[in-house]
Amino acid sequence: MSSSNLKFGQEMKNIMDMHIELSYCGFDGFKMLAMNYLSLESHFLLETIRCLLEETNMTPADVAKNLMPKVSNEDVETSLERLIQKPLEALRKRLRKEEGTSGEDSSEKEAEDTEDKELEEEIDNGKS
C-alpha cells in the first residue's frame, strides 16, 4: 500500500469516527410514526405511551421498529403493547441500577409481575 493510500485511509477513519447526536423520540414524533405505520390517530394506550416516552430515551428508529407489524394480520394493540414493553424494560433496569441491585431477587420479580398485571388490566379496561 502506498503512503498516499495509507494517509487517505487514516483520514477516512477519522471521518468515520465522528459521533452523530440524534434526538430521542417525543410524543409528537411517536404520533407521526403511529399515523404512518398504523394509520392511528387516537387510542386508549396513547397516554401510557406518552408517559413512558417522557421517562425513557427511545430513538425514532426504535419506536418505528416496535410499531411495524411483524405479520400481515397483526392488530394495532399488539404493536402498541410491543412498543410499551421496551421502555418498561428500560425503566425497570434503571430502577434496579438506582437501587444498587444487579441481580433479581424474588421480591423484584413479584413487583415486576404486579406491574405487568396492572398494565394488562389497564389495557383490558380500555378495550371494554
C-alpha positions as CSV (number, residue, x, y, z in Angstrom):
1,M,0.0,0.0,0.0
2,S,1.4,3.4,-0.9
3,S,1.8,6.1,1.6
4,S,-0.8,8.3,-0.1
5,N,-3.4,5.4,0.2
6,L,-2.4,4.9,3.8
7,K,-2.9,8.6,4.5
8,F,-6.3,8.6,2.8
9,G,-7.3,5.6,4.8
10,Q,-6.3,7.3,8.0
11,E,-8.3,10.4,7.1
12,M,-11.4,8.2,6.3
13,K,-11.0,6.5,9.6
14,N,-11.1,9.9,11.4
15,I,-14.2,10.9,9.4
16,M,-15.9,7.6,10.3
17,D,-15.2,8.1,14.0
18,M,-17.3,11.2,14.3
19,H,-20.3,10.8,16.6
20,I,-23.7,11.9,15.4
21,E,-26.1,13.1,18.1
22,L,-29.7,12.3,17.3
23,S,-32.6,13.4,19.3
24,Y,-34.9,11.0,21.2
25,C,-38.5,10.3,20.1
26,G,-41.0,12.5,21.8
27,F,-44.7,12.1,21.8
28,D,-45.2,14.2,18.7
29,G,-42.7,12.1,16.8
30,F,-44.4,9.0,18.1
31,K,-47.8,10.2,16.8
32,M,-46.4,10.8,13.4
33,L,-44.8,7.3,13.3
34,A,-48.1,5.8,14.6
35,M,-50.0,7.5,11.8
36,N,-47.6,6.4,9.2
37,Y,-47.2,2.8,10.3
38,L,-50.6,2.0,11.9
39,S,-52.9,4.8,10.5
40,L,-53.6,5.6,14.1
41,E,-54.8,9.0,15.3
42,S,-56.3,8.1,18.7
43,H,-56.2,5.1,21.0
44,F,-56.7,4.4,24.7
45,L,-53.0,3.4,25.1
46,L,-51.6,6.8,23.9
47,E,-51.5,8.4,27.3
48,T,-49.5,5.4,28.7
49,I,-47.1,5.7,25.7
50,R,-46.8,9.5,26.3
51,C,-45.7,8.9,29.9
52,L,-43.3,6.2,29.0
53,L,-41.6,8.2,26.3
54,E,-41.2,11.1,28.8
55,E,-39.4,8.8,31.3
56,T,-37.2,6.9,28.8
57,N,-34.9,7.6,25.9
58,M,-36.0,5.9,22.7
59,T,-34.8,6.8,19.3
60,P,-37.4,7.3,16.5
61,A,-35.8,4.2,14.8
62,D,-36.5,2.1,18.0
63,V,-40.1,3.4,18.1
64,A,-40.6,2.6,14.4
65,K,-39.1,-0.9,14.7
66,N,-41.6,-1.7,17.5
67,L,-44.6,-0.2,15.8
68,M,-44.1,-2.0,12.5
69,P,-46.4,-5.0,12.3
70,K,-44.4,-8.3,12.4
71,V,-47.1,-10.2,10.5
72,S,-49.6,-9.0,7.9
73,N,-52.7,-9.6,10.1
74,E,-51.2,-8.0,13.3
75,D,-53.6,-5.6,15.1
76,V,-52.8,-2.2,16.5
77,E,-52.9,-3.3,20.1
78,T,-50.2,-5.9,19.5
79,S,-47.9,-3.3,18.0
80,L,-48.6,-0.8,20.8
81,E,-48.1,-3.4,23.5
82,R,-44.8,-4.4,22.0
83,L,-43.8,-0.7,22.0
84,I,-44.8,-0.3,25.6
85,Q,-42.7,-3.3,26.7
86,K,-39.4,-1.7,25.6
87,P,-39.5,1.5,27.7
88,L,-40.9,-0.6,30.6
89,E,-37.9,-2.8,30.5
90,A,-35.6,0.2,30.4
91,L,-37.3,1.8,33.4
92,R,-37.0,-1.5,35.4
93,K,-33.3,-1.6,34.6
94,R,-32.8,2.0,35.6
95,L,-34.7,1.4,38.9
96,R,-32.6,-1.7,39.7
97,K,-29.5,0.3,39.0
98,E,-30.6,3.2,41.1
99,E,-31.4,0.8,44.0
100,G,-27.9,-0.7,43.7
101,T,-29.0,-4.2,42.9
102,S,-27.6,-6.0,39.9
103,G,-29.4,-9.3,40.4
104,E,-33.1,-10.0,40.5
105,D,-34.5,-11.5,43.7
106,S,-38.0,-12.8,44.3
107,S,-39.4,-9.5,45.6
108,E,-38.3,-7.7,42.5
109,K,-39.8,-10.4,40.3
110,E,-43.0,-10.1,42.2
111,A,-43.0,-6.3,41.8
112,E,-42.5,-6.7,38.0
113,D,-45.3,-9.3,37.8
114,T,-47.6,-6.9,39.7
115,E,-46.7,-4.1,37.3
116,D,-47.3,-6.3,34.3
117,K,-50.7,-7.4,35.7
118,E,-51.7,-3.7,36.3
119,L,-50.7,-2.8,32.8
120,E,-52.7,-5.7,31.4
121,E,-55.7,-4.7,33.5
122,E,-55.3,-1.1,32.2
123,I,-55.2,-2.4,28.6
124,D,-58.2,-4.7,29.2
125,N,-60.2,-1.9,30.8
126,G,-59.5,0.3,27.9
127,K,-60.8,-2.3,25.4
128,S,-64.2,-2.6,27.1
